[in-house]
């Protein structure tokens, strides 16, 4: 059973599971409000899953996180708490809770290593989201210790790819910039504006690679210790913006709005635990991933 199975990451997880021959059930918010304990219990009673992969989330880019800070904490904490308790009561064999790089402290040695997860406070612009993920992982550890429940936690870096959210009110950096660049090309605009100073760094993972890592963890990982999911490649936001502009065919000037936040100063994961414990490595590089994402958006966007 995959929560958020019709969403960006969840839909790729469902595709990967189906390709492997798993009988996969999707849980949609219109059918089950996972913030409600009874709805979580009903979902498990009706679908009777062996595994639950929890990919449902209330989240978005920096602007969305700041504008909906209370909702983000409320929804994500309730969903994971009620769902994990329902899994325990219904004897689910394995709970896979998709965590996030946002759970890491704002200032942490690079590359980010799993043992450093609790060594400081997260980036304030998305702290509520990051702390909700920390709570989910700590809850899973406690369930493992007290009840022997198998809980595993993939911790992906920033994702992008086909099916991403391109709504400027909630999108992350890659889809937001793709949309901005393409609209500038079509309108003949000579400039685009990017948030921040461009000096922050990011690691970007193609969504299908992430889905494959999550499935590998569901199949192989036995510990509640989280696992970084990324490719270990660090880009400045400035370099990222120029790369996206090039792929979109935008040749104008890029302006930087330093009144907007940069977010976390650096993001880059140590992925050795995933490589050694799962035999997993990312397959799609940034240029290939951007080409696929831009092509998908051109085909599917509203005209």
C-alpha positions as CSV (number, residue, x, y, z in Angstrom):
1,X,0.0,0.0,0.0
2,X,1.4,3.4,-1.1
3,X,0.2,6.6,0.5
4,X,0.5,9.5,-1.9
5,X,0.6,6.9,-4.6
6,X,-0.9,9.3,-7.1
7,X,1.6,12.1,-6.3
8,X,5.0,13.0,-7.7
9,X,7.2,10.5,-5.9
10,X,4.5,8.0,-5.0
11,X,3.4,7.5,-8.6
12,X,7.0,6.5,-9.5
13,X,7.2,4.1,-6.6
14,X,3.9,2.5,-7.7
15,X,5.3,2.1,-11.2
16,X,8.4,0.5,-9.9
17,X,6.6,-1.9,-7.6
18,X,4.1,-2.9,-10.4
19,X,7.0,-3.5,-12.7
20,X,8.4,-6.0,-10.1
21,X,5.1,-7.8,-9.9
22,X,3.9,-6.5,-6.6
23,X,0.1,-6.2,-6.0
24,X,0.1,-2.5,-5.2
25,X,-2.7,-0.4,-3.7
26,X,-2.9,3.4,-3.9
27,X,-4.2,5.4,-1.0
28,X,-5.6,8.8,-2.1
29,X,-6.5,11.7,0.1
30,X,-9.9,11.9,-1.4
31,X,-10.6,8.4,0.0
32,X,-8.7,8.4,3.2
33,X,-7.7,11.5,5.3
34,X,-4.6,10.2,6.9
35,X,-4.6,12.9,9.4
36,X,-7.4,11.0,11.0
37,X,-6.7,7.8,13.1
38,X,-9.9,6.1,12.0
39,X,-9.2,6.7,8.3
40,X,-5.7,5.2,8.7
41,X,-7.2,2.1,10.4
42,X,-9.9,1.8,7.7
43,X,-7.3,2.0,4.9
44,X,-5.3,-0.9,6.4
45,X,-8.5,-3.0,7.2
46,X,-9.7,-2.6,3.6
47,X,-6.4,-3.1,1.8
48,X,-4.7,-5.6,4.2
49,X,-1.2,-4.7,3.1
50,X,2.0,-6.6,4.0
51,X,4.0,-3.4,3.5
52,X,3.1,0.3,3.7
53,X,5.2,2.9,1.9
54,X,4.3,6.3,3.2
55,X,5.0,8.9,0.5
56,X,2.1,11.2,1.2
57,X,3.2,14.7,2.3
58,X,2.2,18.3,2.8
59,X,5.2,20.2,1.5
60,X,6.6,22.4,-1.2
61,X,9.3,25.0,-1.9
62,X,10.6,27.6,0.5
63,X,7.7,30.0,-0.3
64,X,5.1,27.4,0.4
65,X,6.8,26.2,3.6
66,X,6.9,29.7,5.0
67,X,3.3,30.5,4.1
68,X,1.9,27.2,5.5
69,X,4.3,26.5,8.4
70,X,1.6,25.4,10.8
71,X,-0.3,23.3,8.3
72,X,2.9,21.5,7.3
73,X,3.7,20.5,10.9
74,X,0.1,19.6,11.7
75,X,-0.5,17.5,8.7
76,X,2.8,15.6,8.5
77,X,3.0,14.8,12.2
78,X,-0.6,13.5,12.3
79,X,-0.3,11.5,9.1
80,X,2.9,9.6,10.1
81,X,1.8,9.2,13.8
82,X,-1.7,7.8,13.0
83,X,-0.5,5.7,10.1
84,X,2.4,4.1,12.0
85,X,0.2,3.2,15.0
86,X,-2.4,1.7,12.6
87,X,0.4,-0.3,11.0
88,X,1.4,-1.6,14.4
89,X,-2.2,-2.6,15.3
90,X,-2.8,-4.3,12.0
91,X,0.6,-6.2,12.1
92,X,1.9,-4.7,9.0
93,X,5.2,-6.5,8.1
94,X,7.1,-3.3,7.1
95,X,6.6,0.4,7.3
96,X,8.7,2.5,4.9
97,X,8.5,6.2,5.8
98,X,9.9,8.5,3.2
99,X,11.9,11.2,5.1
100,X,13.8,14.2,3.7
101,X,17.2,15.9,3.6
102,X,15.3,18.8,5.2
103,X,15.6,16.9,8.5
104,X,19.3,17.6,8.7
105,X,20.7,20.6,10.7
106,X,21.1,23.8,8.9
107,X,24.9,23.8,9.6
108,X,26.4,20.3,9.4
109,X,29.6,18.8,7.9
110,X,29.4,18.2,4.2
111,X,28.8,15.6,2.9
112,X,25.9,15.0,5.3
113,X,26.1,11.7,7.1
114,X,23.3,9.9,8.8
115,X,24.9,10.0,12.3
116,X,24.9,13.8,12.2
117,X,21.1,14.0,11.8
118,X,20.3,15.3,15.3
119,X,23.4,17.5,15.8
120,X,21.5,20.8,15.4
121,X,18.4,22.7,14.3
122,X,17.1,22.5,10.7
123,X,17.1,25.3,8.3
124,X,14.4,27.7,9.7
125,X,12.6,28.3,6.4
126,X,11.5,24.6,6.4
127,X,12.2,23.6,10.1
128,X,8.6,22.5,10.8
129,X,8.8,20.0,7.8
130,X,12.2,18.8,8.8
131,X,11.3,18.3,12.4
132,X,8.1,16.4,11.4
133,X,10.4,14.0,9.5
134,X,12.7,13.6,12.5
135,X,9.7,12.8,14.7
136,X,8.5,10.2,12.3
137,X,12.0,8.5,12.3
138,X,12.3,8.6,16.1
139,X,8.8,7.2,16.4
140,X,9.8,4.4,14.1
141,X,12.9,3.7,16.1
142,X,10.7,3.5,19.3
143,X,8.2,1.1,17.6
144,X,11.1,-1.1,16.5
145,X,12.6,-1.2,20.0
146,X,9.3,-1.7,22.0
147,X,7.3,-3.8,19.6
148,X,9.8,-5.2,17.1
149,X,8.0,-3.4,14.3
150,X,10.1,-3.1,11.1
151,X,10.4,0.5,10.2
152,X,12.8,1.8,7.5
153,X,13.4,5.4,6.5
154,X,14.9,6.5,3.1
155,X,16.1,10.1,3.4
156,X,16.1,11.6,-0.1
157,X,17.8,14.8,-1.2
158,X,15.9,17.3,-3.4
159,X,14.0,15.6,-6.1
160,X,12.9,16.6,-9.6
161,X,11.6,14.9,-12.8
162,X,8.5,14.2,-14.8
163,X,5.3,14.7,-12.9
164,X,6.8,17.4,-10.6
165,X,4.8,20.3,-9.2
166,X,5.1,23.3,-11.6
167,X,2.7,25.5,-9.7
168,X,4.7,28.7,-8.8
169,X,2.8,28.9,-5.5
170,X,4.3,25.6,-4.3
171,X,7.0,24.3,-6.6
172,X,10.6,23.6,-5.7
173,X,13.5,25.2,-7.4
174,X,13.9,23.0,-10.5
175,X,10.3,23.1,-11.8
176,X,9.9,26.8,-10.8
177,X,13.0,27.7,-12.9
178,X,12.0,25.5,-15.9
179,X,8.6,27.2,-16.0
180,X,10.2,30.7,-15.7
181,X,12.7,30.1,-18.4
182,X,10.3,28.6,-20.9
183,X,7.8,31.4,-20.3
184,X,10.6,33.9,-20.8
185,X,11.6,32.3,-24.1
186,X,8.0,32.2,-25.4
187,X,7.3,35.8,-24.4
188,X,10.6,37.2,-25.6
189,X,11.5,38.4,-22.1
190,X,15.1,39.5,-21.7
191,X,15.5,38.7,-18.0
192,X,14.3,36.2,-15.4
193,X,14.6,36.6,-11.6
194,X,15.8,33.9,-9.3
195,X,15.5,33.8,-5.5
196,X,18.4,34.4,-3.2
197,X,22.1,35.1,-4.0
198,X,22.8,31.9,-6.0
199,X,25.6,30.9,-3.6
200,X,23.8,28.1,-1.8
201,X,24.4,24.6,-3.0
202,X,22.0,21.8,-3.8
203,X,22.1,18.1,-4.6
204,X,19.4,17.0,-7.1
205,X,18.1,13.5,-7.6
206,X,16.0,12.3,-10.5
207,X,12.7,11.0,-9.1
208,X,12.8,7.6,-10.8
209,X,16.2,6.9,-9.2
210,X,14.7,7.8,-5.8
211,X,11.7,5.5,-6.3
212,X,14.1,2.6,-7.1
213,X,16.1,3.3,-3.9
214,X,12.9,3.3,-1.8
215,X,11.9,-0.1,-3.2
216,X,15.3,-1.4,-2.6
217,X,15.0,-0.3,1.1
218,X,11.6,-2.0,1.3
219,X,13.1,-5.2,0.1
220,X,16.4,-5.2,1.8
221,X,16.8,-2.9,4.7
222,X,16.1,-4.2,8.2
223,X,17.1,-1.3,10.5
224,X,15.3,1.9,11.7
225,X,18.6,3.7,11.0
226,X,17.9,6.2,8.1
227,X,19.6,5.9,4.7
228,X,20.6,8.9,2.6
229,X,19.3,8.7,-0.9
230,X,21.2,10.9,-3.4
231,X,24.0,11.0,-5.9
232,X,26.6,13.0,-3.9
233,X,26.9,15.8,-6.6
234,X,26.8,19.3,-5.3
235,X,25.9,22.3,-7.5
236,X,25.6,26.0,-6.6
237,X,22.2,27.4,-7.2
238,X,23.7,29.8,-9.6
239,X,25.2,27.0,-11.7
240,X,21.9,25.2,-11.6
241,X,20.0,28.2,-12.8
242,X,22.4,28.7,-15.8
243,X,22.2,25.0,-16.6
244,X,18.4,25.0,-16.6
245,X,18.3,28.2,-18.7
246,X,20.7,26.6,-21.3
247,X,18.5,23.5,-21.5
248,X,15.4,25.7,-21.9
249,X,17.0,27.8,-24.6
250,X,16.9,31.0,-22.5
251,X,19.8,33.3,-23.4
252,X,18.8,36.4,-21.5
253,X,20.0,37.9,-18.2
254,X,19.5,36.2,-14.9
255,X,18.7,38.6,-12.0
256,X,19.0,37.7,-8.3
257,X,16.5,38.8,-5.7
258,X,18.6,38.8,-2.6
259,X,15.6,39.8,-0.5
260,X,14.4,36.2,-0.9
261,X,16.0,33.5,1.2
262,X,18.7,31.2,0.0
263,X,17.5,28.4,2.3
264,X,20.0,25.9,3.6
265,X,23.6,27.0,2.8
266,X,24.7,23.6,1.5
267,X,23.1,20.3,0.7
268,X,25.1,17.2,-0.3
269,X,24.7,13.7,1.0
270,X,27.1,11.0,1.9
271,X,25.5,8.0,0.0
272,X,27.9,5.3,1.1
273,X,25.3,3.6,3.4
274,X,22.9,3.1,0.4
275,X,25.7,2.0,-1.9
276,X,27.1,-0.5,0.6
277,X,23.9,-1.7,2.3
278,X,21.6,-1.8,-0.8
279,X,23.9,-1.9,-3.8
280,X,22.1,1.2,-5.0
281,X,23.5,4.1,-6.9
282,X,21.7,6.9,-8.9
283,X,21.6,6.3,-12.7
284,X,20.4,9.5,-14.2
285,X,22.7,12.6,-14.3
286,X,21.4,16.1,-14.1
287,X,21.6,16.9,-17.8
288,X,19.7,13.8,-18.8
289,X,17.2,14.3,-16.1
290,X,16.6,17.9,-17.0
291,X,16.0,17.0,-20.7
292,X,13.4,14.4,-19.6
293,X,11.7,16.8,-17.2
294,X,11.5,19.7,-19.6
295,X,10.2,17.5,-22.4
296,X,7.5,16.2,-20.0
297,X,6.5,19.7,-18.9
298,X,6.2,20.9,-22.5
299,X,3.9,18.0,-23.3
300,X,1.7,18.1,-20.2
301,X,1.4,21.8,-19.3
302,X,-1.8,23.7,-19.7
303,X,-2.0,25.7,-22.8
